[in-house]
Every structure is written in structure tokens, then in C-alpha cells.
Amino acid sequence: MSSSQSSPCAACKFLRRKCTPECVFAPYFPPDQPAKFASVHRVFGASNVAKLLNEIPAAQRDDAVNSLAYEAEARLNDPVYGCVGFISKLQHRLKQLQLDLHLARQELAKYIGPHALLPTSSDFAAPNYPGNPSASGLLMLPPPQQQQISYPMMGIPTQQQQFHHRLQMQQMYEAAQQQEMLRAYNEQQQQRQFQQQEAIGLMDGGGVTATGFNGVPSASLALGNIGHGTSAYQGQQQAVVELKPQLFLQQQQERSAGSEERGRSTGPSA
């Protein structure tokens, strides 16, 4: 390319020299992009750029010039970190968007239910406890998954990391609370069922307990083991059934003995 035929390239114009056909800058720094060469020359130097272009193949020179121009522009905007700082900002922005998306899904789950957002798995379902069929309809929330977050090399967002840690702790606390509520609910249901069985046993026994006294049953029968409610109830029923004939015979013997005593006491006086 000659200066008499066309305008010199941006490099030769900036360096104020004659642009020859053998100019290594001409194909990559056109005359209408003077700022591109100015940034590259300011950061790397024209001699270093010319040496680099002469050492690499011609097919890779275009990509090399674009990379040098991008890095030079980033270095001028951020002299400390350069393009690394710009990449760090993009990574930080990406993590912020991912966190906002996670919070939006949690907020949406409050209105449409967690079933629509959580993965369906048999491991999350509550176990079907005996005597408590309603527990199978409840949902056990899975423990929060620990996500590995790769923070940028420069400018690590400490506040962002602390916020994510607090969010994980809150999720673990809510899951533990729900499991504790479910366990208390199951124990309450089993206790209520056992008390109902105790009441049915007292009604069938006609108010006579296994101790032989009317009224409140003994503490050993009222406070039995919850896990053996059915066996305790059957044992009480059997004890009541076996006790009825003994009480009846005892009452008959007491009545006959009383009548004999009255006959003996009235005989001599007559």
C-alpha cells in the first residue's frame, strides 16, 4: 500500500511515517480506526506489536491484533486488573443473577407450592408410620444442597459469600423445624389413639379395673408404653374378663356368709 494511492494506515499515520506496501500494520489497523492502534501502541509499543506479528502465522494475526486491542483498552480503563478485572465483574454479575433467580423461585414456591419447583423423588416423602395414615400426605423437604461457587480472582465479594451462607443456614433451620413438627405430630397422634383405646377398655369393663377398685385406673395402666398400645389394650381386656367371675363368686360368698351369721344370731334369741 502506497501513500500516493490511498491514505496511510492508522499505525503509520499515528507514527507519522510513510506507509509502504510491506507495512505489517496496514491489514489490521485501517485508517478509520486510529484509536485502536493508539491504545495498542500506548500499552504494548509499536515495535513489540510488529515483532509479534512477524513471528506468528498470517492466519493468526487478525485474532492476535483483536486480542491486543481488547486487552489494551481494558488496561487503560483499569490499570490495576485490566481485562481480569472486567472478567471478574462479569462473573460477579453472573453469580448475582443466579442468586436472584434462586430467591425468586423460593418466593414463587410460596404461592404455587414446593411440589412444582422441587424434584420429585421417593427419598423426600415422609415415612408411613403405623396408626398415622395422614403422615403419608406430608412432604419432607430435602436438605439444602451445598453449591460450589467459584468467586473471581480479583475483588472477592465477601458480603455476597456471607449472604449465601446465611441463606443456607436458614434453609437448614427451616427443614429441621419442619421435621421436628412432623415428629411431634406423629407422637401426639399415637398418644391420642392410645388414650382412645384406654377409654374404650374402661367402658367395656363396666368401671371395674384390674386392681379391683372402681374409679380411676392405676398409673401403671394409664401410662403404658406408646409403642405397645395394642398389646397393652388386649392384656387389659383379658384381665377384666378373667376378673369378672372371681368378683362375682366373691360377692356370692360374702352374701351367704352374712346370711349365716344373721341366722346364728337370731336363733338363740327366739
C-alpha positions as CSV (number, residue, x, y, z in Angstrom):
1,M,0.0,0.0,0.0
2,S,1.4,3.4,-1.0
3,S,0.7,6.8,0.4
4,S,0.3,8.2,-3.1
5,Q,-2.5,5.8,-4.0
6,S,-4.5,5.8,-0.7
7,S,-4.4,7.0,2.8
8,P,-1.8,5.5,5.1
9,C,-2.9,3.0,7.8
10,A,-3.7,4.2,11.3
11,A,-0.3,2.9,12.6
12,C,1.8,4.9,10.0
13,K,-0.4,7.9,10.4
14,F,-0.1,7.8,14.2
15,L,3.7,7.3,14.0
16,R,3.9,9.9,11.2
17,R,5.8,7.8,8.8
18,K,5.4,6.7,5.2
19,C,3.1,3.6,4.8
20,T,4.8,1.1,2.4
21,P,3.2,-2.0,0.8
22,E,5.2,-4.2,3.1
23,C,3.7,-2.4,6.2
24,V,2.8,-5.1,8.7
25,F,0.2,-2.9,10.4
26,A,-1.8,-1.9,7.3
27,P,-4.1,-5.1,7.1
28,Y,-5.1,-4.8,10.7
29,F,-5.2,-1.1,11.6
30,P,-7.3,0.6,8.8
31,P,-7.2,4.4,8.5
32,D,-10.7,4.8,10.0
33,Q,-9.7,3.2,13.4
34,P,-6.9,5.4,14.8
35,A,-8.0,4.8,18.4
36,K,-7.4,1.1,18.1
37,F,-3.7,1.5,17.3
38,A,-3.3,4.3,19.8
39,S,-4.4,2.0,22.6
40,V,-2.2,-0.9,21.5
41,H,0.8,1.4,21.0
42,R,0.4,3.0,24.4
43,V,0.2,-0.3,26.3
44,F,2.5,-2.6,24.3
45,G,4.5,-0.4,22.0
46,A,4.6,-0.4,18.2
47,S,7.9,-2.2,17.9
48,N,6.7,-5.1,20.2
49,V,3.5,-5.4,18.2
50,A,5.4,-5.5,14.9
51,K,7.8,-8.1,16.2
52,L,4.8,-10.3,17.5
53,L,3.0,-10.1,14.1
54,N,6.1,-11.1,12.2
55,E,6.6,-14.2,14.5
56,I,3.1,-15.7,14.2
57,P,1.5,-17.1,11.0
58,A,-0.5,-14.8,8.9
59,A,-3.8,-16.7,9.6
60,Q,-3.5,-15.9,13.3
61,R,-2.5,-12.2,13.1
62,D,-6.1,-10.9,12.9
63,D,-7.1,-12.7,16.1
64,A,-3.9,-11.6,17.8
65,V,-4.5,-7.9,16.9
66,N,-8.0,-8.1,18.2
67,S,-6.8,-9.6,21.5
68,L,-4.1,-7.0,21.9
69,A,-6.6,-4.2,21.2
70,Y,-9.2,-5.6,23.7
71,E,-6.5,-6.1,26.4
72,A,-5.1,-2.6,25.8
73,E,-8.5,-1.0,26.1
74,A,-9.2,-2.9,29.3
75,R,-5.8,-2.0,30.7
76,L,-6.3,1.7,30.1
77,N,-9.7,1.6,31.8
78,D,-8.5,-0.4,34.7
79,P,-4.7,-0.1,35.1
80,V,-4.6,-2.5,38.1
81,Y,-6.5,-5.5,36.9
82,G,-7.1,-4.9,33.2
83,C,-9.2,-7.4,31.4
84,V,-9.0,-9.7,34.5
85,G,-11.0,-7.2,36.5
86,F,-13.6,-7.0,33.7
87,I,-13.9,-10.7,33.7
88,S,-14.3,-10.7,37.5
89,K,-17.1,-8.2,37.3
90,L,-18.9,-10.4,34.7
91,Q,-18.5,-13.4,37.0
92,H,-19.8,-11.5,40.0
93,R,-22.8,-10.3,37.9
94,L,-23.5,-13.9,36.9
95,K,-23.4,-15.1,40.5
96,Q,-25.8,-12.2,41.5
97,L,-28.2,-13.2,38.8
98,Q,-28.1,-16.8,39.8
99,L,-28.8,-15.8,43.4
100,D,-31.7,-13.6,42.4
101,L,-33.1,-16.5,40.4
102,H,-32.9,-18.8,43.4
103,L,-34.6,-16.3,45.6
104,A,-37.3,-15.7,43.0
105,R,-38.0,-19.5,42.8
106,Q,-38.3,-19.6,46.6
107,E,-40.8,-16.7,46.6
108,L,-42.7,-18.4,43.8
109,A,-42.9,-21.6,45.7
110,K,-44.9,-19.9,48.5
111,Y,-47.7,-19.3,46.0
112,I,-47.7,-22.3,43.8
113,G,-46.3,-24.9,46.3
114,P,-42.9,-26.5,46.6
115,H,-44.0,-29.5,44.5
116,A,-43.8,-27.6,41.3
117,L,-40.2,-26.5,41.9
118,L,-38.7,-29.4,43.8
119,P,-37.5,-32.5,42.0
120,T,-39.9,-35.5,42.6
121,S,-38.1,-38.3,44.5
122,S,-39.2,-41.0,46.8
123,D,-36.5,-40.0,49.3
124,F,-38.3,-36.8,50.1
125,A,-41.6,-38.4,51.1
126,A,-42.4,-38.8,54.7
127,P,-42.4,-42.5,56.0
128,N,-45.8,-44.0,56.6
129,Y,-46.0,-44.5,60.3
130,P,-48.4,-47.2,61.7
131,G,-51.5,-45.7,63.1
132,N,-50.9,-42.4,61.4
133,P,-52.1,-42.6,57.8
134,S,-52.2,-38.8,57.5
135,A,-48.4,-38.6,57.7
136,S,-48.0,-40.1,54.3
137,G,-49.6,-37.0,52.8
138,L,-46.9,-34.7,54.2
139,L,-43.8,-33.7,52.4
140,M,-40.3,-33.9,53.9
141,L,-38.2,-31.1,52.5
142,P,-34.8,-32.2,51.3
143,P,-31.7,-30.8,52.9
144,P,-30.3,-27.8,51.1
145,Q,-27.7,-28.7,48.6
146,Q,-24.4,-27.1,49.0
147,Q,-23.4,-25.4,45.8
148,Q,-19.8,-24.7,45.0
149,I,-19.4,-21.1,44.0
150,S,-16.2,-20.1,42.2
151,Y,-15.5,-16.5,43.0
152,P,-13.4,-14.3,40.8
153,M,-9.7,-14.0,41.5
154,M,-9.8,-10.2,42.0
155,G,-12.3,-8.4,44.2
156,I,-13.9,-11.4,46.0
157,P,-17.4,-10.4,47.1
158,T,-17.2,-11.1,50.9
159,Q,-20.7,-9.8,51.5
160,Q,-22.1,-12.0,48.8
161,Q,-20.5,-15.1,50.3
162,Q,-21.8,-14.2,53.8
163,F,-25.3,-13.7,52.4
164,H,-25.2,-17.1,50.6
165,H,-24.0,-18.7,53.9
166,R,-26.9,-17.2,55.9
167,L,-29.3,-18.4,53.2
168,Q,-28.1,-21.9,53.5
169,M,-28.3,-21.8,57.3
170,Q,-31.8,-20.5,57.1
171,Q,-32.8,-23.3,54.8
172,M,-31.3,-25.9,57.1
173,Y,-33.1,-24.4,60.1
174,E,-36.5,-24.4,58.4
175,A,-36.0,-28.0,57.3
176,A,-35.1,-29.1,60.8
177,Q,-38.1,-27.2,62.2
178,Q,-40.5,-29.0,59.8
179,Q,-39.0,-32.4,60.7
180,E,-39.4,-31.6,64.4
181,M,-43.0,-30.6,63.9
182,L,-43.8,-33.7,62.0
183,R,-42.2,-35.9,64.7
184,A,-44.2,-34.1,67.4
185,Y,-47.4,-34.5,65.3
186,N,-46.8,-38.3,65.0
187,E,-46.2,-38.7,68.7
188,Q,-49.4,-36.7,69.5
189,Q,-51.5,-38.8,67.1
190,Q,-50.2,-42.1,68.7
191,Q,-50.8,-40.7,72.2
192,R,-54.3,-39.7,71.3
193,Q,-55.0,-43.1,69.7
194,F,-53.7,-44.9,72.8
195,Q,-55.9,-42.8,75.1
196,Q,-59.0,-43.7,73.0
197,Q,-58.2,-47.3,73.3
198,E,-57.9,-46.9,77.1
199,A,-61.3,-45.2,77.2
200,I,-62.9,-48.0,75.2
201,G,-61.4,-50.6,77.5
202,L,-62.8,-48.8,80.6
203,M,-66.3,-48.6,79.1
204,D,-66.3,-52.3,78.2
205,G,-65.1,-53.3,81.7
206,G,-68.1,-51.6,83.4
207,G,-66.0,-49.3,85.5
208,V,-64.1,-52.2,87.2
209,T,-60.3,-52.1,86.7
210,A,-57.8,-54.8,87.1
211,T,-56.9,-53.7,90.6
212,G,-60.5,-54.4,91.8
213,F,-61.4,-50.8,92.6
214,N,-63.9,-48.6,90.9
215,G,-62.9,-45.2,89.6
216,V,-59.6,-44.0,88.1
217,P,-57.3,-46.8,86.8
218,S,-53.9,-47.4,88.2
219,A,-50.9,-45.3,86.9
220,S,-49.2,-48.4,85.6
221,L,-52.1,-49.0,83.2
222,A,-52.8,-45.3,82.3
223,L,-49.1,-44.5,81.5
224,G,-48.1,-47.6,79.4
225,N,-45.6,-47.7,76.6
226,I,-47.0,-46.0,73.5
227,G,-45.3,-48.4,71.1
228,H,-47.1,-51.4,72.7
229,G,-50.6,-49.8,72.8
230,T,-52.4,-52.7,71.1
231,S,-50.8,-55.4,73.3
232,A,-51.5,-53.5,76.5
233,Y,-55.1,-53.0,75.5
234,Q,-55.6,-56.7,74.8
235,G,-54.0,-57.6,78.1
236,Q,-56.3,-55.2,80.0
237,Q,-59.4,-56.7,78.2
238,Q,-58.3,-60.2,79.1
239,A,-57.6,-59.2,82.8
240,V,-61.1,-57.7,83.0
241,V,-62.8,-60.7,81.5
242,E,-60.9,-63.1,83.9
243,L,-61.6,-60.8,86.9
244,K,-65.4,-60.7,86.5
245,P,-66.2,-64.3,87.5
246,Q,-63.9,-64.0,90.5
247,L,-65.6,-60.9,91.7
248,F,-69.0,-62.5,91.2
249,L,-68.0,-65.6,93.3
250,Q,-66.5,-63.4,96.0
251,Q,-69.7,-61.4,96.3
252,Q,-71.8,-64.6,96.4
253,Q,-69.7,-66.0,99.2
254,E,-69.9,-62.8,101.2
255,R,-73.7,-62.7,100.9
256,S,-74.0,-66.4,102.0
257,A,-71.7,-65.8,104.9
258,G,-73.6,-62.8,106.0
259,S,-76.9,-64.7,105.9
260,E,-75.5,-67.5,108.0
261,E,-74.2,-65.0,110.6
262,R,-77.6,-63.4,110.9
263,G,-79.3,-66.8,111.2
264,R,-77.0,-67.8,114.1
265,S,-77.5,-64.5,115.9
266,T,-81.3,-64.7,115.7
267,G,-81.6,-68.5,116.6
268,P,-80.9,-68.5,120.4
269,S,-82.9,-65.3,121.0
270,A,-86.0,-67.0,119.5
